[in-house]
């Protein structure tokens, strides 16, 4: 959760996991909100692409390490094309 997802993203996830019972959903997010990080270090850019590491890579790594002893992990991650 990057704290700035479109409501449709959350609606889709709710529908998907509601229709596919048995798959546990674990949502994770950064300790900081996106807009607060922009105020602290500036908006992300091609030269300062901090958003993926702060809002995607680090939180998902923490979560996978927490649950890796369970049956398995499926990770959905959206990354824009360059």
C-alpha positions in Angstrom: 0.0 0.0 0.0 1.7 3.2 -1.2 -1.0 5.3 0.5 -2.0 6.8 -2.8 -3.7 3.9 -4.6 -6.8 4.6 -6.6 -9.9 3.3 -4.8 -10.5 0.9 -7.8 -7.3 -0.9 -6.8 -8.6 -1.7 -3.3 -12.0 -2.5 -4.7 -10.5 -5.0 -7.2 -8.4 -6.6 -4.4 -11.5 -7.0 -2.2 -13.4 -8.6 -5.1 -10.5 -10.9 -6.1 -9.9 -12.2 -2.6 -13.6 -12.4 -1.9 -14.0 -14.6 -4.9 -11.0 -16.8 -4.2 -11.5 -17.8 -0.6 -8.7 -19.6 1.0 -6.0 -17.3 -0.2 -5.1 -15.1 2.7 -4.5 -11.4 1.9 -1.8 -9.6 3.8 -1.4 -6.0 3.1 1.8 -4.2 4.0 2.9 -0.6 3.8 5.7 1.8 4.6 5.8 3.5 8.0 5.6 6.8 6.1 2.9 8.3 3.9 3.8 9.1 0.3 3.0 12.8 0.6 5.0 13.1 3.9 8.0 11.6 2.1 7.6 14.0 -0.7 7.8 16.9 1.8 10.9 15.4 3.4 13.0 14.5 0.4 11.1 15.8 -2.7 9.0 14.0 -5.2 10.3 10.8 -6.9 11.9 11.3 -10.3 14.1 9.4 -12.8 17.1 10.6 -10.9 15.7 10.2 -7.4 13.5 7.1 -7.7 13.0 6.5 -4.0 9.4 5.5 -4.1 9.8 1.8 -5.3 12.3 1.0 -2.6 10.4 2.8 0.2 6.8 1.7 -0.8 7.3 -1.6 -2.5 10.6 -3.4 -2.1 11.3 -2.8 1.6 7.7 -3.5 2.9 7.3 -6.6 0.7 10.7 -8.0 1.8 9.7 -7.5 5.5 6.4 -9.2 5.0 7.9 -12.2 3.0 10.5 -12.7 5.8 7.6 -12.8 8.3 5.6 -15.4 6.5 8.3 -17.4 4.6 7.8 -20.4 6.9 4.2 -20.8 5.9 2.9 -22.6 2.8 4.0 -20.1 0.2 3.8 -16.5 -0.9 2.2 -14.8 -3.9 3.2 -11.2 -4.4 1.4 -8.8 -6.7 3.5 -5.8 -7.4 2.8 -3.1 -9.9 5.8 -1.4 -11.6 5.4 1.1 -14.4 7.2 0.8 -17.7 10.0 3.1 -18.4 
